[in-house]
């Protein structure tokens, strides 16, 4: 049998468990699932922002102005709805993994940088959602400048996401 299966069923020969802060033990497979949720969430968040900036925006230039605004708003609505669910999952799973490693004082500097970048990304998301996106959504004819400001903020999300991925790669060897 595989180690993962043994860990899942709790075979004592391969009992790979981790202590939580209150002494409760959690199987290794559950930490793998927490990490998977975290990485998948970041992939959706950073990948979606990259898609919005690098692919969607240039492609919309082929449409007339009214269609462009409608398609852009619909796409943003769907993407931002997904991020409303992904953002807390990514932040919570990140903090769970920090607690698993012994708390904020016990983690490498790269993890602290990733945490700051994640909080900046969350702030940029909130700025997009409550700022230019709401303005565009309420407007009868959204102005191109509104979508340009969304694009600028999304570029910030992409930059922070790429830096977080770089920090994860650097921190893996520490």
Backbone torsions as a table, in degrees:
resi	resn	phi	psi	omega
1	UNK	NA	156.0	-178.8
2	UNK	-80.9	160.5	177.4
3	UNK	-63.8	-37.3	-179.4
4	UNK	-64.1	-42.4	179.3
5	UNK	-65.8	-42.6	178.4
6	UNK	-61.9	-39.6	178.4
7	UNK	-66.7	-36.4	-179.1
8	UNK	-66.3	-43.2	-178.2
9	UNK	-87.2	-7.3	174.9
10	UNK	83.9	30.4	176.9
11	UNK	-60.3	126.2	-174.7
12	UNK	-68.9	-21.4	178.5
13	UNK	-66.8	-31.6	179.9
14	UNK	-125.6	43.0	-176.9
15	UNK	-74.5	87.3	-179.7
16	UNK	-95.0	96.4	-179.6
17	UNK	-122.6	163.6	179.4
18	UNK	-127.6	143.1	176.9
19	UNK	-82.0	132.4	168.5
20	UNK	-85.2	170.8	-174.7
21	UNK	-61.2	-28.3	-178.7
22	UNK	-94.2	12.2	176.6
23	UNK	90.7	-6.5	177.6
24	UNK	-73.5	137.9	-178.3
25	UNK	-97.8	138.7	-178.1
26	UNK	-122.6	129.4	-178.8
27	UNK	-59.7	148.5	-179.6
28	UNK	-57.3	-36.8	-177.5
29	UNK	-61.1	-33.2	179.0
30	UNK	-69.2	-35.1	176.0
31	UNK	-67.3	-33.8	175.8
32	UNK	-64.1	-38.1	177.5
33	UNK	-68.2	-38.0	176.4
34	UNK	-61.7	-45.7	178.2
35	UNK	-62.9	-40.9	178.7
36	UNK	-62.0	-44.9	176.5
37	UNK	-59.0	-42.3	-178.6
38	UNK	-63.6	-49.9	-177.8
39	UNK	-67.2	-42.4	178.6
40	UNK	-63.1	-41.0	177.7
41	UNK	-62.1	-43.7	178.0
42	UNK	-65.2	-37.0	178.5
43	UNK	-62.4	-43.1	178.9
44	UNK	-66.0	-45.1	-176.4
45	UNK	-64.7	-54.8	-177.6
46	UNK	-71.3	-41.0	178.5
47	UNK	-64.1	-40.8	178.6
48	UNK	-65.9	-40.5	177.8
49	UNK	-66.6	-39.3	177.2
50	UNK	-63.4	-43.3	177.3
51	UNK	-59.6	-45.5	-178.3
52	UNK	-61.6	-39.3	-176.0
53	UNK	-81.8	-46.9	-169.8
54	UNK	-91.0	-24.7	-174.2
55	UNK	-116.7	-52.7	-175.5
56	UNK	-63.7	-52.5	-175.2
57	UNK	-56.8	-49.8	178.2
58	UNK	-64.4	-34.2	-179.4
59	UNK	-68.2	-31.0	-179.7
60	UNK	-67.1	-19.6	179.9
61	UNK	-65.1	-16.5	178.1
62	UNK	-76.5	-16.7	-178.1
63	UNK	-93.3	159.8	174.3
64	UNK	-72.7	167.9	-169.9
65	UNK	-58.0	-44.2	-178.1
66	UNK	-66.3	-45.0	178.6
67	UNK	-64.8	-40.2	-179.1
68	UNK	-57.8	-47.7	179.9
69	UNK	-63.6	-42.7	-178.4
70	UNK	-64.3	-46.3	-179.5
71	UNK	-66.3	-41.9	-179.6
72	UNK	-62.8	-44.6	179.2
73	UNK	-64.0	-42.8	-180.0
74	UNK	-64.1	-42.8	179.0
75	UNK	-64.6	-44.4	178.0
76	UNK	-62.2	-41.4	179.6
77	UNK	-57.3	-46.8	-179.2
78	UNK	-67.3	-44.5	-178.7
79	UNK	-64.4	-46.8	-177.9
80	UNK	-66.2	-32.1	175.7
81	UNK	-64.2	-41.8	177.7
82	UNK	-63.8	-43.2	-178.1
83	UNK	-66.9	-30.1	175.2
84	UNK	-57.9	-30.8	178.8
85	UNK	-89.0	-37.2	-176.7
86	UNK	-71.0	-43.2	-174.5
87	UNK	-54.7	-52.5	179.7
88	UNK	-65.4	-33.4	178.6
89	UNK	-62.8	-46.1	-179.4
90	UNK	-64.2	-44.8	-179.5
91	UNK	-64.9	-45.3	-178.2
92	UNK	-66.7	-44.0	179.0
93	UNK	-65.1	-35.6	175.9
94	UNK	-61.9	-46.0	179.5
95	UNK	-67.9	-35.3	175.6
96	UNK	-60.9	-42.9	179.9
97	UNK	-67.3	-34.2	175.9
98	UNK	-63.7	-44.9	178.3
99	UNK	-63.2	-36.8	178.4
100	UNK	-63.0	-34.0	-179.0
101	UNK	-83.4	-1.2	176.5
102	UNK	114.3	7.2	177.3
103	UNK	101.1	177.3	-173.7
104	UNK	-65.6	-30.1	-178.7
105	UNK	-76.2	-19.5	-173.9
106	UNK	-97.6	-1.7	-174.4
107	UNK	-94.7	155.4	178.0
108	UNK	-69.3	161.5	-178.2
109	UNK	-59.1	-31.3	-178.7
110	UNK	-64.2	-33.6	178.3
111	UNK	-68.9	-38.1	175.7
112	UNK	-63.7	-40.1	177.4
113	UNK	-64.0	-43.1	177.6
114	UNK	-60.1	-39.7	179.4
115	UNK	-62.8	-45.1	178.5
116	UNK	-62.7	-43.8	179.0
117	UNK	-62.8	-39.4	177.2
118	UNK	-63.3	-39.6	177.7
119	UNK	-68.9	-36.2	175.1
120	UNK	-64.1	-43.8	177.8
121	UNK	-59.7	-41.9	178.2
122	UNK	-63.2	-42.1	177.3
123	UNK	-62.7	-41.6	177.5
124	UNK	-64.3	-40.4	177.0
125	UNK	-60.1	-48.1	-179.9
126	UNK	-62.3	-37.8	177.2
127	UNK	-63.1	-44.0	177.4
128	UNK	-61.7	-48.3	-173.3
129	UNK	-65.7	-48.7	-175.1
130	UNK	-86.9	-11.1	-179.8
131	UNK	-102.0	-103.5	-172.8
132	UNK	-63.6	-31.9	179.6
133	UNK	-64.7	-45.1	178.6
134	UNK	-64.4	-37.8	177.8
135	UNK	-62.6	-45.5	179.4
136	UNK	-66.9	-38.0	-178.5
137	UNK	-66.2	-36.7	-178.4
138	UNK	-81.8	-21.1	-175.5
139	UNK	-73.5	145.6	174.8
140	UNK	-69.8	-45.5	175.4
141	UNK	-128.3	94.7	-178.6
142	UNK	-59.5	139.7	-179.2
143	UNK	-82.7	147.5	177.8
144	UNK	-58.5	-30.3	179.7
145	UNK	-62.6	-31.7	178.4
146	UNK	-64.4	-44.8	178.8
147	UNK	-69.0	-31.0	176.1
148	UNK	-65.2	-38.9	178.7
149	UNK	-68.6	-35.6	175.1
150	UNK	-62.7	-43.3	-179.8
151	UNK	-61.7	-42.2	179.1
152	UNK	-61.6	-43.9	178.8
153	UNK	-66.6	-37.9	177.6
154	UNK	-65.8	-34.4	174.7
155	UNK	-61.8	-37.3	175.2
156	UNK	-62.9	-40.0	177.1
157	UNK	-62.7	-44.7	179.5
158	UNK	-62.0	-45.8	-179.4
159	UNK	-61.3	-46.3	178.6
160	UNK	-63.1	-40.0	179.5
161	UNK	-63.9	-42.8	178.6
162	UNK	-65.7	-40.8	176.5
163	UNK	-64.0	-37.9	177.7
164	UNK	-64.5	-40.5	177.3
165	UNK	-63.6	-41.4	177.1
166	UNK	-61.8	-43.7	177.7
167	UNK	-62.8	-39.2	178.3
168	UNK	-62.8	-40.1	179.2
169	UNK	-67.4	-42.8	179.0
170	UNK	-65.9	-44.3	-176.9
171	UNK	-69.7	-19.6	-178.9
172	UNK	-61.2	-34.1	-178.7
173	UNK	-87.0	-6.2	-177.4
174	UNK	-81.8	NA	NA
